[in-house]
Amino acid sequence: MSTQVPEPEREQTASDIVGAALGGAARRAGLDPNESSATGKVVWSAMGGWRGILESVLPSLAFVILFTVRPEPLILPLGVSVGLAAVFTVVRLVQKSPPSAAIGGLVAAAAAAALALLTGRGEDNFVPGLITNAAYGSAMLVSALVGWSLIGLAVGFLMGEGTAWRNDRRKRRAFLWLGIAWAALFFARLAVQLPLYLAGDVTALGTLKLVMGLPLFAPLIAVTFLVVRALYPRASDAGDTVAA
């Protein structure tokens, strides 16, 4: 009597790990193509609703206004900005809602404020954002150009096909252009904001950071979601059938 030896589990590749991480983050943000939600609802969820918008906008807005009205002492606008981020974090913890977004915002605000206080330059409060745009833009562009689009990896994980999308010319091309579009957004922010940082124009820099934030993020999320829905029509067939 022979016993069957179970096959060893396939080792996770780097693409599996990255795809799982990106896909998990997308799912938590409400960006799962398998769901039948309307595009507007998906975009609203990705922004975090009113709470997410306030958490994203208010700390930076408070800093810009206070710095413009009274740039000295620098600790005042920085303190209010970090304080608002801390309040949002505490509220999430008290209400037992996912605190990751607020904690991320608090850590970013604290790090930026620490750098600005260390150098004594208000514009240095925006250095982490500039670095983030450069890093995200580079990662999106390079991954798309080499055929391993980060968007494709995330979608592949969410749709349960892993990296099989790379064998589909239509999907591969779509993820290439989506990656380029996201890279263009990050590089556009960098191209506009970096000269203002170098010129030390804190008010204009902060204002344009807000203008080029959610107002540009939301429509690109919508486009990305619609493209993915078109690539995977079965994910929305059930919702369309019910609506009809």
N, C-alpha and C positions, 0 to 999 in steps of 0.2 A: 504494500500500500504506500503510494507516494504522497507526499505532502506538497502542496503548491506554495512556492515561495513568493510572497507579494513583491511586486515590482517596486524598486526604490522610487521615492518621490523625486520629481524633477527639481533640480536645484534652481533657485531663483536667479535669473540673470539681472544685470544692472537695469535693463529696460523694464523688467517686471517690477523691480523695486521702485523705480522712478514713476512708472505708470500707476502703481498702486497708491503712492503718496499723492500724486497730482489728482488722480481720480477720486480718492477719498476726500481731498480738500474741495474738489468741485461738487461732490455730492453733498457735503456739509453746507456748501454755499447755495444749494438748491439748483445746481446746474446739471441734473441728471437727465440725459436725453430720453431715458426710458419712461419718464413721467409725462403725463398728458397735459401738463399745465400750459397756459397761454404764455406767449413770449413776454408780454408785459409783466406777468406775475413772476416769471423766472428772473427777469432783469431786476425787479424790485427786491426779490429774495437775495440776489447776488450782492446788491448794495446794502443789504441788512435792514431794509425798511427805514422808517423814520429814525430809529435808534442808531442804526449803522451810519446813516447820513450825518446825524448830529455828532457822532463819535469821530467821524472822519473830518468834518468841517470846522466845528466849533473851536478846538484847541488852536488850530492854525489861524482861524479868523480872529480870535481874541488876541493872539500875538501880534498880528499885522496891525490891528486897530490901536492897541495900546502902544506899540512901538512907534507908530506914526504920530500919535498924540504926544507921547512922552518917551523918547528913546532912552533916557537916563532916569533912574538906574536900570540897567539891562535886566536885572533879576526880577523886576516887576512883571513885564510881559512874559518872560520865560516862566516865572512861577505860576502865573495864572494859567498859562497853556498846559503845563504839566499838572497843575491842580485839577483842571477840568478833565484831563485824561484819567486821573486817579479817581475822580468822582464817578465817572462812567464805569470804571472797573469795579469799584465797590458796589455800585447799584446792581451790576450783573451778578456779583457774588452773593449779595443779599437775596436777590430774586432767584438764585440757583439756575440762571440761564447760562449757556456756553460763554465763558469769559475770554476765550482765546483772542477774539478780535480786539476787545478792549485792552487786554493785557499787552497784545502786540503794539497797539497804539501808545500805551503808557510807556513801554520800554523804549520805543522809538523816540517819543517826545522827551523822555528823561535823558537819553543818550545825546540827542541833538542839543538840548539845553545845556548839558554838561560841557559839550564842546564849545558852545557859544560863550559860556561863562569863562572857560579856560582861556580862550583867545581874546575875549572882550569885544568880539565882533558879532553884531546881530545877524549878519548874513550867514554866519557859520551854523545857525540853527537849521539851515536848509541843506547842509552838506550830506547828511544821510540819505535824503531824498534824491539828490543828484547821483549819488553812488548807486542807489537802488535802481534808478532808471537806466543807468549805464549797464548794470549787471543783468537786469531782466531783459533789456533790449538785445544785448549780446547773446544771452542764452537762447532767446526766442529765434533770433536770426540764424545763428550758427546751427542750432538743432534742426531748423527747417531746411537749410541749405544742404546739410549732409544726409537728409532723408530720414531723420529721427525726430520729427516735430514733437515738441513737448505737448502740444494740443492733441496730436494724434495718439501719443502714449496715454494721455488721460482719458480720451474718448474710447480708445481700445480697451482699457481696463473697465470702464463703465459699461460698455456694450458686451463685455465678456469674450472679446475676440483677441485679446492680447495685442500682438504686433502683426496680426494677419492683414491689417489694413495696408501694410506696406506692399502687399502683392496685388493690390487693387489700384490701378493707375488713376482712376477718378478720385478716390479717397486720398491717395498720396499727393496728388496735385492740389486738392482742396486744402489739405493740412499745410502744404507748403505755403500757399498764399495767405492762409490765416496766420501762420507764424510770422510771415513778413509784415502783415498788417499790424499785428501786436507789437512787433519790433519797431515799426514806424512810429507808433504812438509813443513808446518809451523814448525813442531817439528825438522825436519832435519836442517832447517836454525838455529833454536835455539841451537841445539846440536853442530853445527860447530862453530857458532859465539860466543856463551857464553864463552867458554874457552879462546878465543882470547881476548874478552873484559876483562876477569879477569886477563889475562896476560898483558894487556895494549898494545897489538900489534895493533896499530891503522891502519897501512898500510894494514896488512893482513886482518884485520876485514873489512875495507872498501872495499877492493878488492873482498873478498868472498861475501860480501853483494850484490855487483853488479852481480857477477857470478851466485849467487843463486836467483837472482831476476827474470827479464823477461825471461832469458834462460830456467828456470824451469817452470815459470808461463805459457808460451805460449803452450808447448806441453800438459800440464794438462788441459788447457782450451779446446784444440782440442779434447782430449779424452772425456772430459765431454760432449761436444757438440755432438760428434758422438754417445755416449751412449744414450743421450736424444733423438736424432733423431731415433735411433733404437727402443726405447721404444714407441715413438709416430710417427710411419711411415706415418700417414696421413698428418702430418705437412710438409712432403717433397714430397709426391706423385705428387702434381701438378708440382713441379719443375722438377722431374724426367721424367714426361710424356712429358713436353715441350722439354727437352733435347733429348729425344729419337726421 
